[in-house]
Amino acid sequence: MTAFFDRLADRIAAVDSVVSVGLDPDQDRLPDEVRDADLPRWEFNRRVVDATAEHAAAFKPNAAFYEDPDGWRALEKTVEHARDRGVPVLLDAKRADIGNTSRQYAKALDSVDAITLNPFLGRDALAPFLDREDAGCFLLCRTSNPGGADVQELELADGDLVYERVADLAAEWSAAGHGNVGLVVGATTPDELRAVRERVPDLPFLVPGVGAQGGDVEAAATCATASNGAGLVNSTRGIIFAGEESDAPFDEAAAAAARDLKERLNEYR
């Protein structure tokens, strides 16, 4: 199979979009019209996927919203449906562990195209993921939450910050392996986002934080993609729950929000 970042670059070119649509079906926020479905989260996702696929470079379900029996069924159906629509799926799971545990976690890549990973256990914990040459691996680097600075901006003995070292290691591991490593760098810290892009021009980024978190759209658009054209800017609540601020059906509101974000990002790409 073609490497994930090559497939992603082709998808971006085909739809002229770097938008990643987050699929986090918070059950407390599901609209009434899907609550009586057999699998409400699946019905909600199905309609969002169908409405936004033409604007989406990828879909990004977060595993936290599916960790129960009905949730796993909904996630499986969602992944299959998205891929049937020709859209790659990035599982936001932030996995990594040691030994056999990590090998078990990596089995998720049998059914999705890419995954987010926690790099703080080191290369051996990531090996079962990085060794999958057809899969994309996005390592947490400078995340979009305010508390990310607590650890990620600590200064090391040589003067580098933690997130800078993570970026350098990711570049090393990608170059020494299958070229399948990217970084998660938030749009809520645009100066750091630009600095990391300058530091590692060849790594694709997953850039969260441009929707409900109010991140910098211009910085996200100009920094997300690597030299090979692969990279993503994610919005979740700002797209899938756009119907809460609209009289339109929720899927139509989601489509309009995804299209609007695509157009805003494309002004700077």
Secondary structure, DSSP 8 states (H G I E B T S, - for coil): ---HHHHHHHHHHHHT--EEEEE---TTS--HHHHTSSSHHHHHHHHHHHHHGGG-SEEEEBGGGG-SHHHHHHHHHHHHHHHHTT--BEEEEEE--SHHHHHHHGGGGGT-SEEEE-GGG-HHHHHHHHT-TTSEEEEEEE-SSGGGHHHHT-B-TTS-BHHHHHHHHHHHHHHHTTS-EEEEE-TTSHHHHHHHHHH-TTS-EEE--SSTT---HHHHHHHSS-TTS--EEEESHHHHTGGGG-SS-HHHHHHHHHHHHHHHHHTT-
